[in-house]
Amino acid sequence: MNVTPAESRQWNQGCVLLNFYDKHDVWHLLSALALYFSFMFLMCLDDDIVDKNQNEIPVF
């Protein structure tokens, strides 16, 4: 959607975090953190079996 800068400024909301970030900025910050920690969780799932042989790992 292409809008002019003046039209875009009309949609701005009041600041809610540190008197600088609006709700949309906070949404981006929180979603970035959620993505980061989701991938970190997935990377750490199998850390406890990294030194086991494949045939020693019970599956189902």
N, C-alpha and C positions, 0 to 999 in steps of 0.2 A: 504494500500500500504506500503510495508516494504522497506525502503531504508536505506542505511548506513548513519551515521552522516556526513560523507564527502559529500555525494550526497545531503543531506538535506541542508547543508551550501551553496551549489551552488545556491539554489533557494532563499536564503535570499535577501531582498531588502534593499535599503538605509533607514536610519531613517528619519521619517517625523514629529514626535512629540517629543518635548523635547530632541531631539538628542539622543533618546533611543528606541522609539517604531517605528516599521515599519508599512506598510499599513495593513498588516494582523492583527497585534496586535490592531491597531486602530479600525478595523472592529469588532473585538471581544468586545472591550470596548463599542463601540456604540451600538452594538446589545444587549449587556447585559443591558445597560441603557434603550433601547427601550422596552425590555421585562419587566423590572421592572416598568416603568411608564405606560405601557399598563395594567398590572395587578393592579396597584394602581388606575388607572382610573376606571377599572371595579369594584373594591371594593368600590369606592366612589359614584358610580352612584345612588344608592338608599339611600344615607345617609339622604336626606331630608324627607323621608317618614318612617323612622325607628319607629317613635312614633305614627303613624296612625294605626287605625284598618284596617284590610284587606278589610272589606266591604266599607270603605271610599275611597279606592284608585281607581280612574277611570282607566279602562283598555280599550283602543280603543274607 
